[in-house]
Amino acid sequence: MVSVVFRGALWLDGVATCVIEAREPDCNLKISKLIKSSKQFSQLHAVILSRRLLPNRKISIERLAGALRLPVIAIKRIGRPRTRNANYLDMAVGGRHILVAAAGFGKEETESVYRIACSPSATIPEAVRVADLLAEQLNRTVGA
């Protein structure tokens, strides 16, 4: 897992990594420890999780938000939702629909933080984009 700390969408302030085994039943504790170990933890306003992390992992954004005492936003899908789900928020960002889940924030705060985290024409927050790129490269390097 790669954790990236950005100020808005412009300034990369920190990077941290940890290994999460594919068979780990619950990685909330490992993720919260990684984020809390960051030098920038005291300055964080929210955590945004990549959709690439979520499908194969048992992550409870509510438990993670409680452990960190920070709001957590999880990107679920880019594009129009296929079904209505009361737990997800459908937002329009950069002209595209984004489906997210949020814990610790209401819809308006979630949309505001999400938009601040994105570059002007982007639909994915810059920190998530950079973390995904780093994680992909690390997986290639370790897997080689």
C-alpha positions in Angstrom: 0.0 0.0 0.0 1.2 3.5 -0.8 0.0 6.5 1.2 0.6 9.9 -0.3 0.0 13.2 1.5 -0.9 16.2 -0.7 -1.8 19.8 0.2 -4.8 20.3 -2.0 -3.9 19.1 -5.5 -0.6 20.9 -5.8 2.0 20.0 -3.2 3.3 16.5 -2.5 4.3 16.5 1.2 4.9 12.9 2.0 4.9 9.3 1.0 4.7 6.1 3.2 4.4 2.4 2.2 3.5 -0.9 3.9 2.9 -4.4 2.7 -0.7 -5.8 3.0 -0.9 -9.5 2.3 -3.7 -10.5 -0.1 -5.1 -12.9 2.5 -5.3 -10.4 5.3 -8.9 -10.5 6.5 -9.0 -7.0 7.9 -6.4 -4.3 7.0 -8.0 -1.4 8.8 -5.4 -1.6 11.6 -2.5 -1.7 9.2 -3.8 1.3 7.2 -4.5 3.4 10.3 -1.0 2.7 11.7 0.6 3.7 8.3 -1.4 6.9 8.2 -0.8 7.8 11.9 3.0 7.2 11.4 3.2 10.0 8.8 4.9 13.2 9.9 2.0 15.0 8.3 -0.7 13.2 10.3 -1.5 16.1 12.5 -2.1 18.3 9.5 -4.5 15.9 7.6 -8.1 16.9 7.1 -9.3 13.8 5.4 -8.3 10.4 3.9 -9.2 9.4 0.4 -8.9 5.8 -0.6 -8.4 4.6 -4.1 -10.9 2.2 -5.7 -8.0 0.0 -6.6 -7.5 -0.8 -2.9 -11.1 -1.6 -2.1 -12.3 -4.5 -4.2 -9.9 -7.1 -2.7 -9.8 -5.9 0.9 -12.0 -5.8 3.8 -11.9 -2.2 4.8 -14.5 -0.5 6.9 -14.3 3.2 6.2 -16.4 3.8 9.3 -13.9 1.9 11.5 -11.0 3.6 9.7 -12.5 7.0 10.3 -13.0 6.2 14.0 -9.5 4.9 14.4 -7.9 8.0 12.7 -10.5 10.5 14.0 -10.6 11.8 10.4 -13.2 11.7 7.7 -12.6 9.0 5.1 -13.7 9.0 1.5 -13.6 5.9 -0.6 -13.8 6.1 -4.4 -16.1 3.4 -5.6 -16.7 4.0 -9.3 -16.0 6.4 -12.1 -19.0 6.9 -14.3 -22.8 6.7 -13.7 -23.9 4.4 -10.9 -25.5 1.2 -12.2 -27.8 0.9 -9.2 -29.0 3.2 -6.5 -27.3 2.7 -3.1 -28.1 4.9 -0.2 -24.6 4.4 1.2 -22.9 6.0 -1.8 -22.8 9.6 -3.0 -23.0 10.4 -6.7 -21.0 13.5 -7.5 -20.2 15.3 -10.8 -16.5 16.2 -10.9 -14.8 17.4 -14.1 -17.9 16.6 -16.1 -18.0 12.9 -15.0 -19.9 11.1 -12.4 -18.0 9.8 -9.4 -19.5 7.3 -6.9 -18.0 7.6 -3.4 -18.7 6.4 0.1 -17.9 8.7 3.0 -17.6 8.4 6.7 -17.3 11.5 8.9 -18.5 13.9 6.3 -21.8 14.9 4.8 -22.4 15.2 1.1 -21.5 18.8 0.8 -18.2 18.4 2.8 -17.3 15.3 0.8 -17.9 17.1 -2.5 -15.9 20.1 -1.4 -12.9 18.1 -0.1 -12.9 15.9 -3.2 -12.9 18.9 -5.6 -10.1 20.6 -3.7 -8.0 17.4 -3.9 -8.5 17.2 -7.7 -6.6 19.2 -10.4 -8.9 21.5 -12.4 -9.8 19.0 -15.2 -9.3 15.8 -13.2 -11.9 13.3 -11.8 -9.4 11.6 -9.5 -7.7 13.4 -6.6 -4.0 14.1 -7.3 -2.8 12.2 -4.2 -4.8 9.1 -5.3 -3.5 9.3 -8.8 0.2 9.5 -7.6 -0.3 6.8 -5.0 -1.8 4.5 -7.7 1.2 5.1 -10.0 3.7 4.5 -7.2 1.9 1.3 -6.1 1.7 0.0 -9.6 5.5 0.5 -10.1 6.3 -1.0 -6.7 4.2 -4.1 -7.6 6.1 -4.5 -10.9 9.5 -4.1 -9.1 8.7 -6.5 -6.3 6.9 -8.9 -8.6 9.9 -9.0 -11.0 
